Amino acid sequence: MRNKKILLTEKEIPSHYYNIVADMPNKPLPPLDPQTRQPIGPEKLAPLFPQELIKQEVTQERFVEIPDEVKDVYLKWRPTPMYRAYDLEKKLDTPAKIYYKYEGVSPTGSHKPNTAVAQAYYNKQEGVKRISTETGAGQWGSALAFAAKQFGIDLDVYMVNISYHHKPYRKVMMNSFGANVYPSPSNRTESGRNILAENPDAAGSLGIAISEAVEMAAKDEKTNYALGSVLNHVLMHQTVIGEEAIKQMEKAGDLPDIVVGPFGGGSNFSGISFPFLRKNITEGTNIRCIASEPTSCPKLTKGEFRYDFGDTAGYTPLLPMYTLGHNFIPAPLHAGGLRYHGAGVVVSQLLKDRLIEATAHDQIEAFEAGLLFAQTEGIIPAPETNHAIATAIREAERCKREGKSETILIHLCGHGYFDLKSYEDYHAGKLIRHEVTDEEIKASLSQLDVPVPG
Ligand SMILES: *Cc1c(COP(=O)(O)O)cnc(C)c1O
C-alpha cells in the first residue's frame, strides 16, 4: 500500500508565523501618504487596525508567536492534510510527483480563516466591538463571519454586487454565522452612492467594496476594518500553511522543486511559499515558487511595479506594488477572488527581485484543469484554485517531455462547493476565454497620477 495522505498530529501545529521581510535581500519600499507623497508611519493606520496588527505590519522580526487562543480555534481544522495526487499523475502520464496541501477542510472551505481568526482575536484583545470588511466571491466574508463570532465581534460585510447575486449561498453562510451582508456599491457610504449615481446597476469590484468598508471604519471610532489579503500581517498569518507543508514533505521523504498557488492579492500563495523561500534564502535550496493568475486580471505578468492605491476611491495609503491601476475593473470572470487590481507589497518586491515567478491562464484552461483534478482526485476545487492546478499540469507535461521526475506541490487553497454556478456555466459553454489587451492595461495605468519608484 502506498501512502496517499501525509498527516500531522495536533502537537505539530506551528507555534509561530513566519515573517519573510526579515530575510528579504531588498526590503519593501515604504507606503506613502496620498496627500504629501511622503513615507507614512504606522500610526496612520490606527483608526482602522488594532495596535498588535499594526506592529505585525511593520515588524522585522523573523517569527511572531501564535497566541494560544488562536491556536485553540485553529485546532478545529488544523493541521490540514497533504495528499499525493497519484491518480492525477497517472492520468497525465507524467514522471513528475504531484502533491497537494488542502485548506478546503477549514470551517468555510478555504485558507482565509487562518488570518480571519488571528485578526478577530487581536481586535477582541483591544476592545473592538464591530468590524467592517469587503468580500468578492464570499470566501473572505465567510471566514471573517466565522472568526468574528468565535470572539463575539459584530461584522458588516460589503459584498461585490455581481457575486452577491451569483453566490447567494455565501451570503446565507455569512448570515448563519451572524454577519450583516450588503451588496456593494451600496447606499450606506459616500463612495458607494457616488458610483450608484453614475450606474445604478454597477457590478461592483473589490476596490469599490474596500472603499466602502474603509469609509465605515474611518467614520466610526468603535468600528475597525479588516482586510483578507495583500497586507504584510495577512500574508504572515497564512504561513502556518507552508510551515506545516515543510514538515509534511519531510515526512514524505521529499522536497518540492515547484510550489504553485493561485494569486489574487497574494495571501494563499505567500502562505504556502514563504517558508519554502526561507529555505531558498537561508539553506540554498532552489525551489521554484510560481504564482498563478488569470489572463483577465494579470497584474503580475502584465502590470507595472509602481505606487498605487489599494482601493478605487483612493482612501488607502499609496503602496509600492505590481498593479493594473486602481480604476481597472476586470471582466466578470468566475474566479472572483482573483479580480483585484494589485498585488501585496512583499510579494511584489519578491517578484521584482525574481525570487518568485508568475504565470497566467485563461479561465477555460483553468476550469479544464480543475475538472481533471476533480475527476481524478475527487475534490471540486474553487475556481481560483483551478489556476494553480493549470500551472501544475503545464509543469507536469513539461516534465514528461523532458523525462524529468520533479516534485510539484499544489496549494489546493479552497473547494468549489459554493461555486457550482461557475461549473454549471462552464458545462453550458457560457465561459469565455478572456484576455485583457495591452492597450486596456496601458489606458488604465496612464490614469495614475502617482510617483513611479526609481
Ligand atoms: C481569496 C481566495 C483567493 C485569492 O486571494 P489570495 O489572497 O491571493 O489568496 C484564492 N483562492 C481562494 C480559494 C480564495 O478564497
The ligand as a Tripos MOL2 file, in Angstrom:
@<TRIPOS>MOLECULE
LIG
   15    15     1     0     0
SMALL
NO_CHARGES

@<TRIPOS>ATOM
      1 C1         -9.4420   34.6220   -1.5880 C.3       1 LIG1
      2 C2         -9.0310   33.4510   -2.3410 C.ar      1 LIG1
      3 C3         -8.0010   33.5300   -3.2960 C.ar      1 LIG1
      4 C4         -7.3080   34.8050   -3.6780 C.3       1 LIG1
      5 O1         -6.7370   35.5610   -2.6590 O.3       1 LIG1
      6 P1         -5.2260   35.4380   -2.1960 P.3       1 LIG1
      7 O2         -5.0850   36.4580   -1.1420 O.co2     1 LIG1
      8 O3         -4.3670   35.6990   -3.3750 O.co2     1 LIG1
      9 O4         -5.0640   34.0640   -1.6760 O.co2     1 LIG1
     10 C5         -7.6480   32.3830   -3.9610 C.ar      1 LIG1
     11 N1         -8.2600   31.2110   -3.7140 N.ar      1 LIG1
     12 C6         -9.2480   31.0960   -2.7920 C.ar      1 LIG1
     13 C7         -9.8830   29.7740   -2.5770 C.3       1 LIG1
     14 C8         -9.6510   32.2170   -2.0770 C.ar      1 LIG1
     15 O5        -10.6220   32.0970   -1.1540 O.3       1 LIG1
@<TRIPOS>BOND
     1     1     2 1
     2     2     3 ar
     3     2    14 ar
     4     3     4 1
     5     3    10 ar
     6     4     5 1
     7     5     6 1
     8     6     7 2
     9     6     8 1
    10     6     9 1
    11    10    11 ar
    12    11    12 ar
    13    12    13 1
    14    12    14 ar
    15    14    15 1
@<TRIPOS>SUBSTRUCTURE
     1 LIG1         1 GROUP 0 **** ****
